[in-house]
Structures are given as C-alpha cells and as structure tokens.
Amino acid sequence: MKKIIPYIIWTIVATLWATLCFIAPDFADNPVHSFRTAAVITGYVIALGGATFFILYLAGLSRYIAAVFLPVFGILGAIVSYFRVAFHSTITPMVVDATLHTNGGTIAGVVTWQLITWLLVNILIICILLWWRWHISVNKPWGHAIVILLLWGVYYFGHSRLHMSTNQRYPYNVVVSLVEYAKQRQALQAERLSLPAYAEALPDSIDVIFVLGEAVRADHLSLNGYSRQTCPRLAQQSNILSLPNIYSPYTYTSLSVPYILSPADSLHSGWTNTYYSFIHTFHRHGFYTAWLSNQDKGRNYVAFIHESDTIIFPNASKTSFVFDPWYDEQLLTPLDSLMQHATARNLYVFHMIGSHWYYNNHVTPQHQLFQPVTTERIITKNESQHIINSYDNTILYLDMFLDSIIQRFEGRNAIMLYLSDHGEALGEDGQWLHANDAQPLHHPAALVWYSDRYAASFPDKIHALHQKASRRFRTEYLYPSILSAAGLEVDSLSSDMNIFN
C-alpha cells in the first residue's frame, strides 16, 4: 500500500493542475452573486476534477503512456482554456469541423504571445510531472486499471446531471464533440425522399423568411393579450397576425425542429428521417436559400441545414454552457450582406437562440426593461418574479429582432413566418425551462407578417390566413404553409394544415 501512495499523490497534483488550468476557466463567465451559488459552482469544479482524476490515474500507470498522453492532454487543454477565456468559445462539433478544414494562415492568425506564454507555462508543468512520474514505480498496474475503470464508470454514469456537465467540459467535450461530428457527417450521407410540389402561382420575385424561435410561449406575447407590453414594435405593424393556438408535440429542440422543417405529421413522425425539408423544395424551384443560425447544428436536423445554398453561424463556438453575451441581432449583419446579392426569389431561414436560459445573456442591456432580473446561473437560486422579468425581456428583444427584419423587407414582395420550437415553463407546478411535459411548453408563439406588395399579389392567401389565424394547429402546419406562401403546393398533404389555403 505504501508503494502506491507516491503515485496517488502524483495523480492528485496532476488533477489539481488540470482542474485549475483547464476546467475552472470554463466557469469564469458564470453569473455569481451569492455565496451559495459560488459554493455550488466550486462543487461542480471539484466534481469535474474528480472525473479527470480517473483519466490521469489510468494514463499515468505506465510511464511510457504518460510520456505520450500528458503532452497531448496538456497542450490541447492549454489551447482550449485559452480560447475559452480570451474568446469565450468552447469545443463544439462545428469547431471540430472548422478545425479539420482550416488552413495554416487561419491558424497563424489566432496565435498570440499570450497563447504562446500559456503554452510554455503548461509545457513546463508537463515536463515536471513527467520527470516526477519517471521516478515512481507502480506494482501490478493492471489491477489498478481494473479498479479505477470500475470506479470511473460508477462516477461518470452515476448521476445524470454530473454526466451531462462532464460531457461539456475538458477533456470529455473533445471526445463528445468528435463523436457528434462523426454522427452529423453520417446523417448528411443518408438518402432522403422529396414530396412532389408544383408551382401554383410563383411570382417573378418574392422573399420568404422563416424565423425559427427558441422557447417562446404564446401567452407571453402582448399581441395575444399578455398584461405586459412585450411586443411594442410589432403592435405598430398593420400586417402582423398572431397564431395563438399552436400546439407543439415536442418540448425540446432536437425533436421539435426536424418535425417543423420536414413534412412529418402526427401520422408520419418518421418522415423527419426519410424526407427532405421545405428548404430542398424551395431550392428545386429556383429559390436562393440561406440558413442563418445562432444555435449549433443538431444531429436530427443537420441534413436540413445543408440543403441551403448558404450556411452562416456567427456563434459556432458557443453552447448553452457558455455564459456570455450572445445576441440574435448578430444575424442581421450577414442578412444585409446576402440581401445585397439577392436573386429574384429568396428563402431566408433564421434559427434564433431566442429565450434560451441564461436569459440575460441573450438580451442587450437596453432591452432589459423589466426589472429586477436574475443574477444567478442556477435557476432555482433566483426569485420567481426575477426569472419571469428576465424571460419577458427576451420577448421584448424578439420584438425588436422581428421588427428589424420586417423593416428590411417591407418595401418588397415578402412574407415572414415566425414559429418557436416549443414554449417554456416558468414555475408552473414547480417546473422551469423546457424538455419536460409542462403544459406551457406545448404552446409556442407563432406569427405571420406580410408586406403590402405581398397582400396585393396573393389576396386569397391573406384572406385565408385571417380566417384561420385563431384556429388550432399543430406545428406540422409550417411545412405546407410556407410552401403555399411562396406559391408552391403539395397535393399529398392535407389542405387543412395549410393556413393559406
């Protein structure tokens, strides 16, 4: 037993190094305004350090494996932590994709003296740890490996929240992102079918805009009678119409988004995996198509994204675990650039970060009208009214974002459809956020705006829209409706789902 103590001490020191240099920086931007939250976050850091302890213990059992593993682990960790602090970016499948397809000039452009200094500090630590390890002997390493693997499995899979958090932190996030990247590439290779569509009344020029929202519930829009004025700009628009009775069967993004984009319905839910989205149909009929997103690519709908002619991700290196300002208005600058080179017929799809927690991160300071707002990253550490205030501020920001899009298209033959992927729980029955079965999650916000030129071009569609706006629809209405809005029709789908029929 005494012979293993020096090796355990070595592993603990190596774990402290990894925890302080590579894991703790991941929490540098977390909002903390109480000792209790600080204690919780410290607990998270220690727990994540424990998950790294097992990796270092296994890798260090052999001097030779340690001599290879430790430099790779340390240098990569130093790079990841530097970019996490300096650029508020983290490892995602899109970062993996960009890294694998970048060139030497791009890499040279991000090398700074600060990065080099940080690398040299960690290389020095690596050398000290390897020298120390070389002077320690470990008897029966295979026995140790078996025990540690068993303990690692219990630790890693024993608690779902710790498991999820661990997968988002170094070094686990590197492996998880590589695996997810591989699965996304595989999803892109799958063969898909296309529903036949025909041009019923395709105009010479038209702009169709679809804005895919995030976690916006219908009953917090003042357009739907909410007591707070959360839509002051949209309320001034004469051609805006709310659809207050939309039902989403899914309450989280990875399932709701492919259901919205594809021709899937309640009888054919599997069509999300076998059919193209409406983007493909637009493209086949001569539309220029663009996907502008403030979220990452989901495996379940990455194939739909790649049906677009242009794909833009201003925040490809952010995840919901990055507590840093992250605004949807960043999508407007690339939109302006695309519009300068627009063709006669265009489809623009926006995927917003919207009302995703942490709410304050997605609202600029001037739109935080409802006060006081949340101050803690752990939702249950905030007062209920503060959470609702922060959430309502995201609706105010949505109002600005949609109005900004409208201003860009109001002089054109254009129509915009907005639909949130699902709603959000705000304390009902003790539930918060989404991905559970609280009733508000099934009732997302939905809007339609059309220009005067569009109304003149398609009076029958506008009449039908006003007749149907208050009816109940499932989110599957979007696929036939957005095609119909552009003058395209699909015979194989029920006309009852089409709000423009």
C-alpha positions as CSV (number, residue, x, y, z in Angstrom):
1,M,0.0,0.0,0.0
2,K,2.8,2.4,0.9
3,K,4.3,1.9,-2.6
4,I,1.2,3.3,-4.3
5,I,0.9,6.4,-2.2
6,P,3.6,8.4,-4.1
7,Y,1.7,7.6,-7.4
8,I,-1.7,8.7,-5.8
9,I,-0.1,12.0,-4.7
10,W,1.3,12.4,-8.3
11,T,-2.2,11.9,-9.7
12,I,-3.8,14.3,-7.3
13,V,-1.2,17.0,-8.2
14,A,-1.8,16.4,-11.9
15,T,-5.5,16.6,-11.3
16,L,-5.1,19.9,-9.5
17,W,-3.2,21.2,-12.4
18,A,-5.8,20.1,-14.9
19,T,-8.7,21.4,-12.7
20,L,-7.2,24.9,-12.2
21,C,-5.8,25.4,-15.7
22,F,-8.4,23.6,-17.9
23,I,-11.6,23.2,-16.1
24,A,-12.0,26.2,-13.8
25,P,-11.7,28.7,-16.7
26,D,-14.9,27.2,-18.1
27,F,-16.8,28.8,-15.2
28,A,-15.1,32.2,-15.4
29,D,-18.1,33.9,-17.0
30,N,-20.8,32.3,-14.8
31,P,-23.0,34.9,-13.1
32,V,-22.4,34.5,-9.4
33,H,-23.9,37.0,-6.8
34,S,-24.2,34.8,-3.7
35,F,-22.0,32.6,-1.5
36,R,-24.4,29.7,-2.0
37,T,-24.1,29.8,-5.8
38,A,-20.3,30.2,-5.6
39,A,-20.3,27.1,-3.4
40,V,-22.3,25.1,-5.9
41,I,-20.1,26.1,-8.8
42,T,-17.0,25.2,-6.7
43,G,-18.6,21.9,-6.1
44,Y,-19.1,21.4,-9.8
45,V,-15.4,22.3,-10.5
46,I,-14.3,19.8,-7.8
47,A,-16.6,17.1,-9.2
48,L,-15.4,17.6,-12.7
49,G,-11.8,17.5,-11.4
50,G,-12.7,14.1,-10.0
51,A,-13.8,12.9,-13.4
52,T,-10.4,14.0,-14.8
53,F,-8.6,12.2,-11.9
54,F,-9.6,8.8,-13.2
55,I,-8.3,9.6,-16.7
56,L,-4.9,10.8,-15.4
57,Y,-4.7,7.8,-13.0
58,L,-5.2,5.4,-15.9
59,A,-2.9,7.2,-18.3
60,G,-0.1,7.5,-15.7
61,L,0.0,3.8,-14.7
62,S,2.6,3.3,-17.5
63,R,5.5,5.8,-17.7
64,Y,5.5,5.4,-21.5
65,I,1.8,6.0,-21.9
66,A,2.1,9.0,-19.6
67,A,5.0,10.3,-21.8
68,V,2.7,10.4,-24.8
69,F,-0.6,11.2,-23.1
70,L,0.4,14.1,-20.8
71,P,1.9,16.4,-23.5
72,V,-1.2,15.9,-25.8
73,F,-3.6,16.3,-22.9
74,G,-1.8,19.4,-21.5
75,I,-1.1,21.2,-24.8
76,L,-4.6,20.7,-26.1
77,G,-6.0,21.7,-22.7
78,A,-4.0,24.9,-22.7
79,I,-5.3,25.8,-26.2
80,V,-8.9,25.1,-25.2
81,S,-8.7,27.0,-22.0
82,Y,-7.0,30.0,-23.6
83,F,-9.8,30.3,-26.2
84,R,-12.4,29.8,-23.6
85,V,-11.2,32.8,-21.6
86,A,-9.9,35.0,-24.4
87,F,-12.7,34.5,-26.9
88,H,-15.5,32.9,-24.8
89,S,-15.5,29.9,-27.2
90,T,-15.6,26.2,-26.4
91,I,-15.3,22.9,-28.3
92,T,-18.4,22.1,-30.4
93,P,-18.9,19.8,-33.4
94,M,-18.8,22.9,-35.6
95,V,-15.5,23.9,-34.1
96,V,-14.2,20.4,-34.9
97,D,-15.4,20.8,-38.5
98,A,-13.8,24.2,-38.8
99,T,-10.5,22.9,-37.3
100,L,-10.4,19.9,-39.7
101,H,-11.0,22.1,-42.7
102,T,-8.9,25.2,-41.8
103,N,-5.6,26.3,-43.3
104,G,-2.3,27.3,-42.0
105,G,-2.9,31.0,-42.5
106,T,-6.1,30.9,-40.4
107,I,-4.3,29.1,-37.6
108,A,-1.4,31.6,-37.7
109,G,-3.9,34.4,-37.3
110,V,-5.0,33.3,-33.8
111,V,-1.6,32.7,-32.4
112,T,-0.7,35.4,-30.0
113,W,2.1,36.0,-27.4
114,Q,-0.4,35.3,-24.7
115,L,-1.3,31.9,-26.1
116,I,2.4,31.1,-26.6
117,T,3.2,32.1,-23.0
118,W,0.3,30.0,-21.7
119,L,1.5,27.0,-23.7
120,L,5.1,27.4,-22.4
121,V,3.8,27.5,-18.8
122,N,1.9,24.3,-19.3
123,I,4.7,22.6,-21.1
124,L,7.0,23.4,-18.2
125,I,4.4,21.8,-15.8
126,I,4.2,18.8,-18.1
127,C,7.9,18.3,-18.0
128,I,8.0,18.5,-14.2
129,L,5.1,16.0,-13.9
130,L,6.8,13.5,-16.4
131,W,10.1,13.8,-14.5
132,W,8.4,13.1,-11.3
133,R,6.4,10.2,-12.8
134,W,9.6,8.6,-14.1
135,H,10.9,8.3,-10.5
136,I,7.8,6.5,-9.2
137,S,7.2,2.7,-9.6
138,V,3.8,1.1,-9.7
139,N,3.4,-2.6,-8.9
140,K,0.6,-4.6,-10.6
141,P,-0.7,-1.7,-12.8
142,W,-3.4,-4.0,-14.4
143,G,-5.0,-4.5,-11.1
144,H,-5.1,-0.8,-10.5
145,A,-6.5,-0.2,-14.0
146,I,-9.4,-2.6,-13.4
147,V,-10.4,-1.0,-10.1
148,I,-10.1,2.5,-11.5
149,L,-12.2,1.7,-14.6
150,L,-15.0,0.3,-12.4
151,L,-14.9,3.4,-10.1
152,W,-14.8,5.7,-13.2
153,G,-17.9,4.0,-14.6
154,V,-19.8,4.5,-11.4
155,Y,-18.7,8.1,-11.1
156,Y,-19.3,9.0,-14.7
157,F,-22.7,7.4,-15.2
158,G,-23.9,7.5,-11.6
159,H,-25.6,11.0,-11.7
160,S,-27.3,12.3,-14.9
161,R,-26.7,16.0,-14.2
162,L,-23.0,15.4,-13.4
163,H,-22.7,13.2,-16.5
164,M,-24.2,15.9,-18.8
165,S,-22.0,18.6,-17.2
166,T,-18.9,16.4,-17.5
167,N,-19.5,15.9,-21.2
168,Q,-19.4,19.6,-21.8
169,R,-16.1,20.1,-20.1
170,Y,-12.5,19.4,-21.0
171,P,-11.3,16.7,-21.8
172,Y,-14.6,14.9,-22.3
173,N,-16.1,17.6,-24.5
174,V,-13.3,16.9,-27.1
175,V,-14.4,13.3,-27.4
176,V,-18.1,14.1,-27.3
177,S,-17.7,16.7,-30.0
178,L,-15.7,14.4,-32.2
179,V,-18.3,11.7,-31.8
180,E,-21.2,14.1,-32.5
181,Y,-19.3,15.5,-35.5
182,A,-18.9,12.0,-36.9
183,K,-22.6,11.3,-36.4
184,Q,-23.6,14.5,-38.1
185,R,-21.4,13.6,-41.1
186,Q,-23.1,10.2,-41.2
187,A,-26.5,11.9,-41.1
188,L,-25.6,14.0,-44.1
189,Q,-24.9,10.9,-46.1
190,A,-28.3,9.4,-45.5
191,E,-30.6,9.2,-48.6
192,R,-33.8,11.2,-48.4
193,L,-37.0,11.4,-50.4
194,S,-38.8,14.5,-51.7
195,L,-42.5,15.2,-51.7
196,P,-43.6,16.4,-55.2
197,A,-44.5,20.0,-55.3
198,Y,-45.8,22.2,-58.1
199,A,-45.8,25.9,-58.7
200,E,-49.4,27.1,-58.4
201,A,-48.7,30.9,-58.6
202,L,-45.0,31.5,-58.4
203,P,-44.3,35.3,-58.6
204,D,-41.5,36.8,-60.6
205,S,-39.9,38.0,-57.4
206,I,-40.5,37.1,-53.7
207,D,-38.8,36.9,-50.4
208,V,-39.9,34.2,-47.9
209,I,-38.5,34.5,-44.4
210,F,-38.9,31.8,-41.8
211,V,-37.8,32.6,-38.2
212,L,-37.4,29.6,-36.0
213,G,-37.7,30.8,-32.4
214,E,-36.5,29.2,-29.2
215,A,-38.6,28.6,-26.1
216,V,-41.1,31.4,-26.7
217,R,-44.5,30.7,-25.3
218,A,-47.6,32.2,-26.9
219,D,-49.2,33.6,-23.7
220,H,-46.2,36.0,-23.0
221,L,-46.8,37.9,-26.2
222,S,-48.8,41.1,-25.7
223,L,-50.2,40.5,-29.1
224,N,-52.1,37.6,-27.5
225,G,-53.4,39.6,-24.6
226,Y,-50.4,39.3,-22.1
227,S,-50.7,42.0,-19.5
228,R,-47.2,43.3,-20.1
229,Q,-46.3,45.2,-23.3
230,T,-43.8,42.7,-24.7
231,C,-44.4,43.5,-28.4
232,P,-44.5,47.3,-28.7
233,R,-42.9,47.4,-32.2
234,L,-44.9,44.6,-33.7
235,A,-48.1,46.1,-32.4
236,Q,-47.4,49.1,-34.7
237,Q,-47.3,46.8,-37.7
238,S,-50.6,46.7,-39.7
239,N,-49.8,43.4,-41.5
240,I,-48.9,41.3,-38.5
241,L,-51.0,38.4,-37.3
242,S,-50.5,36.1,-34.3
243,L,-51.5,32.5,-34.3
244,P,-52.2,32.0,-30.6
245,N,-53.4,28.3,-30.7
246,I,-50.4,26.4,-32.0
247,Y,-49.6,23.0,-30.3
248,S,-46.1,21.5,-30.3
249,P,-46.0,17.7,-29.6
250,Y,-42.3,18.0,-28.7
251,T,-40.8,20.2,-25.9
252,Y,-37.1,20.3,-26.8
253,T,-35.2,21.4,-29.9
254,S,-33.7,18.1,-31.2
255,L,-37.1,16.7,-31.8
256,S,-39.3,19.7,-32.4
257,V,-37.1,21.4,-35.1
258,P,-37.0,18.4,-37.6
259,Y,-40.7,18.0,-37.1
260,I,-41.3,21.6,-38.0
261,L,-38.9,21.6,-41.0
262,S,-40.0,18.3,-42.6
263,P,-43.3,17.1,-43.9
264,A,-43.7,14.9,-40.8
265,D,-47.1,14.9,-39.1
266,S,-48.9,13.0,-36.3
267,L,-49.3,10.0,-38.6
268,H,-45.9,10.1,-40.2
269,S,-43.5,11.2,-37.4
270,G,-40.7,9.1,-39.0
271,W,-40.7,11.3,-42.1
272,T,-38.2,13.6,-40.2
273,N,-35.6,10.9,-41.0
274,T,-36.6,10.0,-44.6
275,Y,-37.8,13.2,-46.3
276,Y,-36.1,16.5,-47.3
277,S,-37.3,19.7,-45.6
278,F,-39.1,22.5,-47.4
279,I,-35.7,24.1,-48.0
280,H,-35.0,21.4,-50.6
281,T,-38.3,22.1,-52.3
282,F,-37.6,25.9,-52.4
283,H,-34.2,25.2,-53.9
284,R,-35.6,22.9,-56.6
285,H,-37.9,25.6,-57.7
286,G,-35.2,28.2,-58.2
287,F,-35.1,29.9,-54.9
288,Y,-31.8,31.0,-53.4
289,T,-31.8,29.5,-49.9
290,A,-29.8,30.7,-46.8
291,W,-29.7,29.3,-43.2
292,L,-28.6,31.8,-40.6
293,S,-28.3,30.3,-37.1
294,N,-27.4,31.4,-33.6
295,Q,-27.5,27.8,-32.4
296,D,-25.4,24.8,-33.1
297,K,-26.2,22.1,-35.6
298,G,-28.4,19.3,-34.2
299,R,-27.8,15.8,-35.5
300,N,-31.5,15.4,-36.1
301,Y,-31.7,18.3,-38.5
302,V,-28.2,18.9,-39.7
303,A,-29.2,17.4,-43.1
304,F,-31.9,20.0,-43.5
305,I,-29.4,22.8,-42.8
306,H,-27.1,21.6,-45.5
307,E,-29.9,21.7,-48.1
308,S,-29.3,25.5,-48.1
309,D,-27.1,27.3,-50.6
310,T,-25.5,29.4,-47.8
311,I,-25.0,28.5,-44.2
312,I,-23.9,31.1,-41.6
313,F,-23.2,30.5,-37.9
314,P,-21.9,33.7,-36.2
315,N,-21.5,31.9,-32.8
316,A,-20.4,28.4,-33.9
317,S,-18.2,28.0,-30.8
318,K,-20.9,28.7,-28.2
319,T,-23.1,26.3,-26.3
320,S,-25.7,26.7,-23.5
321,F,-22.8,26.1,-21.1
322,V,-21.2,29.4,-22.2
323,F,-22.5,32.2,-20.0
324,D,-21.5,35.1,-22.3
325,P,-23.4,37.7,-24.3
326,W,-24.9,36.0,-27.3
327,Y,-27.3,38.1,-29.3
328,D,-29.6,37.3,-32.2
329,E,-29.1,40.7,-33.8
330,Q,-25.7,39.3,-34.9
331,L,-27.7,37.5,-37.6
332,L,-28.8,40.8,-39.2
333,T,-25.3,41.8,-40.5
334,P,-24.9,38.7,-42.7
335,L,-28.5,39.1,-43.8
336,D,-27.7,42.6,-45.0
337,S,-24.8,41.2,-47.0
338,L,-26.9,38.5,-48.5
339,M,-29.6,40.9,-49.5
340,Q,-27.1,43.0,-51.5
341,H,-26.6,40.0,-53.7
342,A,-30.2,38.6,-53.6
343,T,-31.8,36.8,-56.5
344,A,-35.4,37.3,-57.7
345,R,-36.7,34.5,-55.4
346,N,-35.2,34.0,-51.9
347,L,-35.7,31.9,-48.8
348,Y,-34.1,33.1,-45.6
349,V,-34.2,30.8,-42.6
350,F,-33.2,32.1,-39.2
351,H,-32.6,29.9,-36.1
352,M,-32.6,32.1,-33.0
353,I,-31.1,31.5,-29.6
354,G,-34.2,33.4,-28.5
355,S,-35.4,32.7,-25.0
356,H,-32.9,30.0,-24.0
357,W,-31.6,30.1,-20.5
358,Y,-29.5,32.0,-19.3
359,Y,-32.0,34.7,-20.5
360,N,-29.9,37.8,-19.7
361,N,-27.1,36.6,-22.0
362,H,-29.4,36.9,-25.0
363,V,-30.8,40.4,-24.3
364,T,-28.8,43.6,-24.8
365,P,-28.8,45.9,-21.7
366,Q,-31.1,48.4,-23.4
367,H,-33.8,45.8,-23.8
368,Q,-33.8,44.7,-20.1
369,L,-36.8,46.8,-19.3
370,F,-38.5,44.5,-16.8
371,Q,-36.5,44.7,-13.5
372,P,-35.1,43.2,-11.4
373,V,-33.6,40.4,-13.4
374,T,-31.9,37.2,-12.4
375,T,-28.3,37.2,-11.1
376,E,-27.5,33.5,-10.6
377,R,-26.8,30.9,-13.2
378,I,-28.7,28.2,-11.2
379,I,-32.3,28.9,-11.9
380,T,-33.7,27.8,-8.6
381,K,-31.4,30.3,-6.8
382,N,-33.3,33.2,-8.3
383,E,-36.7,34.6,-7.2
384,S,-39.6,33.6,-9.4
385,Q,-40.5,37.1,-10.5
386,H,-36.9,37.9,-11.4
387,I,-36.9,34.9,-13.7
388,I,-40.2,36.0,-15.3
389,N,-38.7,39.5,-15.7
390,S,-35.7,38.2,-17.5
391,Y,-37.8,35.9,-19.7
392,D,-40.1,38.8,-20.7
393,N,-37.1,40.8,-21.6
394,T,-36.2,38.1,-24.2
395,I,-39.7,38.7,-25.7
396,L,-39.0,42.4,-25.9
397,Y,-35.8,41.6,-27.7
398,L,-37.6,39.2,-30.0
399,D,-40.0,42.1,-30.8
400,M,-37.0,44.2,-31.8
401,F,-35.4,41.5,-33.8
402,L,-38.5,40.6,-35.9
403,D,-39.3,44.3,-36.4
404,S,-35.7,44.8,-37.7
405,I,-36.3,42.0,-40.3
406,I,-39.6,43.5,-41.3
407,Q,-38.0,46.9,-41.9
408,R,-35.6,45.3,-44.3
409,F,-38.4,43.7,-46.4
410,E,-41.4,45.9,-46.0
411,G,-40.9,47.5,-49.5
412,R,-40.6,44.2,-51.2
413,N,-42.9,41.3,-52.1
414,A,-42.2,39.5,-48.9
415,I,-43.7,37.3,-46.2
416,M,-42.3,36.3,-42.8
417,L,-43.4,33.3,-40.7
418,Y,-42.2,33.0,-37.1
419,L,-42.7,29.9,-35.0
420,S,-41.0,28.9,-31.8
421,D,-39.9,25.3,-31.5
422,H,-41.7,25.0,-28.1
423,G,-42.6,27.0,-25.1
424,E,-41.0,27.4,-21.7
425,A,-42.1,26.5,-18.1
426,L,-41.9,29.5,-15.7
427,G,-42.7,27.8,-12.4
428,E,-45.9,26.1,-13.2
429,D,-46.2,23.0,-11.0
430,G,-42.7,23.7,-9.8
431,Q,-41.2,23.3,-13.3
432,W,-38.8,25.6,-15.1
433,L,-37.2,25.8,-18.6
434,H,-38.1,23.1,-21.1
435,A,-37.6,19.4,-22.1
436,N,-40.3,18.4,-19.6
437,D,-44.1,17.9,-20.0
438,A,-45.4,21.2,-18.5
439,Q,-48.4,22.5,-20.5
440,P,-46.9,25.9,-21.5
441,L,-44.1,24.0,-23.3
442,H,-46.7,22.7,-25.8
443,H,-48.0,26.2,-26.8
444,P,-45.3,28.0,-28.7
445,A,-45.6,31.5,-30.1
446,A,-46.3,31.9,-33.9
447,L,-46.7,35.0,-36.1
448,V,-47.1,35.9,-39.7
449,W,-46.2,39.2,-41.3
450,Y,-46.7,40.2,-45.0
451,S,-45.8,43.3,-47.0
452,D,-48.4,45.4,-48.8
453,R,-47.0,44.1,-52.1
454,Y,-47.5,40.5,-51.0
455,A,-51.1,41.2,-50.0
456,A,-51.7,42.7,-53.4
457,S,-50.1,39.6,-55.1
458,F,-51.9,37.0,-53.0
459,P,-55.2,38.4,-51.7
460,D,-56.8,34.9,-51.5
461,K,-54.0,33.7,-49.3
462,I,-54.2,36.7,-47.0
463,H,-58.0,36.2,-46.7
464,A,-57.5,32.5,-45.8
465,L,-54.8,33.5,-43.2
466,H,-57.2,35.9,-41.5
467,Q,-59.9,33.3,-41.5
468,K,-57.6,30.6,-40.0
469,A,-55.4,32.5,-37.6
470,S,-57.3,31.7,-34.5
471,R,-57.8,28.0,-35.2
472,R,-55.8,25.3,-33.5
473,F,-52.9,23.8,-35.4
474,R,-50.0,21.5,-34.6
475,T,-46.6,22.7,-35.6
476,E,-46.8,20.5,-38.7
477,Y,-48.8,23.3,-40.3
478,L,-45.5,25.0,-41.1
479,Y,-44.3,22.8,-43.9
480,P,-47.3,23.1,-46.3
481,S,-48.0,26.7,-45.2
482,I,-44.6,28.1,-46.0
483,L,-44.5,26.4,-49.4
484,S,-48.0,27.8,-50.1
485,A,-46.9,31.2,-49.0
486,A,-44.4,31.1,-51.8
487,G,-46.9,29.9,-54.4
488,L,-45.9,26.2,-54.1
489,E,-48.3,23.5,-53.3
490,V,-48.0,19.8,-52.3
491,D,-51.0,17.6,-53.1
492,S,-50.0,14.7,-50.9
493,L,-50.5,16.8,-47.7
494,S,-53.8,17.7,-46.1
495,S,-55.0,21.2,-47.1
496,D,-56.4,21.6,-43.6
497,M,-52.8,22.1,-42.3
498,N,-52.2,25.0,-44.8
499,I,-53.0,28.3,-43.2
500,F,-53.0,30.0,-46.6
501,N,-55.4,27.6,-48.3
